[in-house]
């Protein structure tokens, strides 16, 4: 077990050997690296967000076109779902 005085001596030696300019340079390098990393991540995230939004818009337009092309079938399906929901509601209230 080391004594408190011996620990203080080791800490004092370590602080004397520590170069403040070197530490400052290392922190600057880390700061620059993190800035570059977050910038790259932001660009990638924005690109992916744009692709997802474009895909969602295209899918919505395709669905709308399909409904317009098959208007009669869409109306029959909507009517059938409405009748089914009405039946279920009426049956549940009896």
Steps between C-alpha positions, in 0.01 A plus 500: 500500500639840406493792736326827433829688481640261240184542291534877517861477383402284200219741408735798532756333271231420246378860494854631455553267204169599342547746215211745483566592135500135397174443684351809336607376155346159565172658610496717187558193283217315676270800460575521127447125457165510681390800293585314180329184624177679595502687168532174308227339707270798439553483123428127493190540717366782280559294186319198646213721622464643149492154347238381750280805439531453124408132528197578719381767255543267202312222680213735589476618138503140376222406741295800390546410133399139567185616677414733210563226244281256692234741621213251475688233695604758761138607549382139532770424758415819696129414492572144614715617789233752600226234498720264703583766760132602524399137550759452774392818680133409483567145612704627796222733617230232507 
